[in-house]
Amino acid sequence: MDGSKFKPCAGCPTKAGCKRAGQCLAKKYGRSTPQIFYKFLNQVGITPLNGTTSKAHMLEDLDIDSFELTENEVTSINKLL
């Protein structure tokens, strides 16, 4: 996920000047954009499938248990899909 479906992040909490909301949330939580999407899927009850063949990449993508998206963030992402 490259964040291309996300609208510009006008109220970026990191004040980093992100161009996409996915990037903004990734910076906020110190995670990658795919991790943000996997966490979103997890929080709405969907088990994300990872198609990578790299063990390191898979472990990074699925390391989503140490943070939670807010209800507003989940709602915002859901509106984009």
N, C-alpha and C positions, 0 to 999 in steps of 0.2 A: 504494500500500500504506500503510495507516494504522496498522499494527501491531496491529490489533484481534484477530488470531489469536494473538498472543504472550501468554504468561503473565506475571504480574507479575515483575519483575526483582529477586529477593531479594538477589542478590550483585552488585549494580551496581558495576562497576569504577570508575565515575566518581564514585560517592557523591553523585549528583545527585538521588536520589529519583525515578527514572524509574518510571512505572507500567507500561510495556511493554518487553519485551526488545528489540524493534526500535528503540525510542527510545534505549534504553541503549547499544546498539551504535553507533547513529548519533552519539551524544555521544562515545563512546569514540574513534571514528575521525574525528570532525569532518565527518561526511557526513550526507546526508539518509536517511530511512528507505528510500525507493525505491532509493537507491544501494546500501544494504546488501543489499537483496533482489536487485538486479541482479548484485552481486558474488557472492552466494551461488549464483545460477543459473550464472554464469560458472565458478565453481570446481567445480561438479558436472557441467560439460560441456554446459550448455544455453545457447544463444544467446538472450538476452532480446530480445523485440520491444517496441519503444516506439511507442505509438500517438499521441504528441503531434504537433501541427502547429506547435509553437513550436520553432524552431531552438535558441534559448537553453536551453529546458527539456530538449530532447533531449541537447544537449551536456553539460549538468549531470548528467543521469541516467546517461549512459554514461561519465562520467569516473571509472572504477573501477580503473584500472591502477596507482594509486599506493599501494594498501594491500591487505592480504591478511587474510581472516578466519582465525582459528585453526581447527584440526581440530575442537576441541570446539564452537566457535561454529557451524561448518557442520553438525555432527552435531545440535546443539540445534535449529537451524532446520529441518533435515530431519525431525526427529521431530514437528514441529508441522504438517507438510503432509500 
